[in-house]
Amino acid sequence: MRVLTAVFCMLIGSIPIGMANTIPTLKEVFKNDFLIGTALNEDQFYENDILDVDIIKIQFNSITSENILKWESIHPLPNEYTFEAPDQFVKFGEKNKMFIIGHTLIWHQQTPMWVFEDAKGNTIDRDALIERMREHIHTIVGRYKGRIHGWDVVNEALNNDGTMRESPWMKIIGEDYVLKAFQFAHEADPDAQLYYNDYGLECASKRAGAIALLRKLQENGIPITAVGLQAHNTLEWPTTQQIEDTITTFVELGLKVNITELDVDVLPSAWQYKNIDLNSEIYASLNPYWEGLPASIDQALTNRYTALFNIYLKYHASIDRITFWGVSDRNSWLNNIPLKGRTSYPLLFDRNGHSKPAFDAVIALKKQ
């Protein structure tokens, strides 16, 4: 208890030990609005990363698997499943009484090529791939039936213009691969919540494609609980109006909306510079805050999170869960994607596990 209290004091600042239990946490402050979650890596759910583990236990009541339930991790070879890490992830969530999310069953990335090929390396036919999908989903969802409470069934099936992405799933099975995936997940665990998860749905064209796709699911009687908005934001994009339009559009379909991979990137966009020399002037310009975040940018981050949570609170009746994509800045994916080695600041906790002004601002919204 002394260790936990000490870490708690570190997170919120210097306070008397006797007052530690009176300091609000994200999960407590928003308990009547939505679950507050985070994505976990192996060091965290094996409890090796002590600093992050204490933040997780104190602040969050929902967890999402970052990588260990993706196909290449859990089903790397045709007759091989690796359940040790996923089992530990679920045990961690159960021990801490958390709402557990499985990410993700069907995706065009992090899926081994053998899934789409026969023993000779030839592309398999539609029926064979459907059967592989069915076996994979039934095995994994069935194993965690009643323990993993919600699944990102299909991830990122759409192009930015709203058309279906030409993934191997699409090319071999056709558009109904999405319906099949949801059907199999529901068969394996009829009580699990099922989600479609994607990024950029705040763009009208992509959102229109998602609406068409989800209507097909509904028209075919396929159960879907919510749409997952990944919410990988920048300081300027998307606009608050785009976010509101997106939420209300999906609610009109009779669906809930979850914010599934929340962060705010304060660094310059670098997606067009994936292969540049790390010693170049261009790289230096794309990694401007390696010595620390300027006060002006920190304030902009605080303002952005304040605006986001104002929207989420406005529509809290339609939002079941807010999940941050990472625990602290130290382990954010944005440190290494799209460029390795950058110093990013996208979350509410810094590299030392301290809460940031953005954290205080978000908490303060419920005190007004």
SULHUTA-V361271 format. One record per residue. N is the residue number from 1. SS is DSSP state (H for helix, E for strand, C for the rest). NEAR is the number of other C-alpha atoms within 12 Angstrom. Layout:
n=(N,N)
ss=(SS,SS)
near=(NEAR,NEAR)
This chain:
n=(1,2,3,4,5,6,7,8,9,10,11,12,13,14,15,16,17,18,19,20,21,22,23,24,25,26,27,28,29,30,31,32,33,34,35,36,37,38,39,40,41,42,43,44,45,46,47,48,49,50,51,52,53,54,55,56,57,58,59,60,61,62,63,64,65,66,67,68,69,70,71,72,73,74,75,76,77,78,79,80,81,82,83,84,85,86,87,88,89,90,91,92,93,94,95,96,97,98,99,100,101,102,103,104,105,106,107,108,109,110,111,112,113,114,115,116,117,118,119,120,121,122,123,124,125,126,127,128,129,130,131,132,133,134,135,136,137,138,139,140,141,142,143,144,145,146,147,148,149,150,151,152,153,154,155,156,157,158,159,160,161,162,163,164,165,166,167,168,169,170,171,172,173,174,175,176,177,178,179,180,181,182,183,184,185,186,187,188,189,190,191,192,193,194,195,196,197,198,199,200,201,202,203,204,205,206,207,208,209,210,211,212,213,214,215,216,217,218,219,220,221,222,223,224,225,226,227,228,229,230,231,232,233,234,235,236,237,238,239,240,241,242,243,244,245,246,247,248,249,250,251,252,253,254,255,256,257,258,259,260,261,262,263,264,265,266,267,268,269,270,271,272,273,274,275,276,277,278,279,280,281,282,283,284,285,286,287,288,289,290,291,292,293,294,295,296,297,298,299,300,301,302,303,304,305,306,307,308,309,310,311,312,313,314,315,316,317,318,319,320,321,322,323,324,325,326,327,328,329,330,331,332,333,334,335,336,337,338,339,340,341,342,343,344,345,346,347,348,349,350,351,352,353,354,355,356,357,358,359,360,361,362,363,364,365,366,367,368)
ss=(C,H,H,H,H,H,H,H,H,H,H,H,C,C,C,C,H,H,H,H,H,H,C,C,C,H,H,H,H,C,C,C,C,C,E,E,E,E,E,E,C,H,H,H,H,C,C,C,C,H,H,H,H,H,H,H,H,H,H,C,C,E,E,E,E,C,C,C,C,C,H,H,H,H,C,C,E,C,C,E,C,C,C,H,H,H,H,H,H,H,H,H,H,H,H,C,C,C,E,E,E,E,E,E,E,E,E,C,C,C,C,C,H,H,H,H,E,C,C,C,C,C,E,C,C,H,H,H,H,H,H,H,H,H,H,H,H,H,H,H,H,H,H,C,C,C,C,C,C,E,E,E,E,E,E,C,C,E,C,C,C,C,C,E,C,C,C,H,H,H,H,H,H,C,C,C,H,H,H,H,H,H,H,H,H,H,H,H,C,C,C,C,E,E,E,E,E,E,C,C,C,C,C,H,H,H,H,H,H,H,H,H,H,H,H,H,H,H,H,C,C,C,C,C,C,E,E,E,E,C,C,E,E,E,C,C,C,C,C,H,H,H,H,H,H,H,H,H,H,H,H,H,C,C,C,E,E,E,E,E,E,E,E,E,E,C,C,C,C,C,C,C,C,C,C,C,C,C,C,C,H,H,H,H,H,H,C,C,C,C,C,C,C,C,H,H,H,H,H,H,H,H,H,H,H,H,H,H,H,H,H,H,H,H,C,H,H,H,E,E,E,E,E,E,C,C,C,C,H,H,H,C,H,H,H,C,C,C,C,C,C,C,C,C,C,C,C,C,E,C,C,C,C,C,E,C,H,H,H,H,H,H,H,H,C,C,C,C)
near=(11,11,13,22,25,23,30,36,28,25,35,35,21,18,18,16,21,14,16,24,19,16,26,26,29,39,31,22,27,30,24,17,24,32,34,41,40,47,45,47,34,28,23,32,36,22,22,14,22,19,30,40,33,30,39,43,35,34,40,39,36,41,47,48,44,37,29,35,45,36,38,27,27,33,31,22,21,23,14,14,25,22,23,18,26,38,27,25,39,36,24,33,36,24,16,22,20,30,38,42,48,47,44,43,46,44,35,30,23,24,30,21,25,24,37,32,23,16,13,9,11,12,21,24,21,24,18,19,29,30,22,32,38,29,27,36,39,27,29,38,42,25,22,31,27,22,30,40,33,42,50,45,47,43,38,40,42,35,24,22,19,26,22,30,28,20,26,30,40,29,21,23,27,22,26,25,37,46,37,37,43,42,30,35,44,31,24,29,28,24,22,32,35,44,45,46,39,38,31,34,41,36,29,22,21,27,36,26,28,41,32,22,33,38,23,23,29,22,15,17,15,27,34,41,35,36,46,45,44,33,41,34,37,30,30,24,24,28,21,26,18,24,36,31,22,40,38,28,26,36,24,17,26,20,31,31,41,43,44,45,40,37,40,40,38,37,36,28,26,25,17,14,20,18,16,19,15,19,14,13,12,20,29,23,19,31,32,23,24,18,12,18,24,16,13,14,26,30,21,26,36,33,25,35,39,28,29,38,35,24,29,38,28,21,28,28,21,31,35,34,43,43,44,44,40,42,47,40,34,27,36,37,34,36,29,21,22,24,28,24,25,34,32,43,44,44,44,44,37,32,26,23,31,29,34,31,29,32,34,29,28,34,31,22,24,23,11,8)
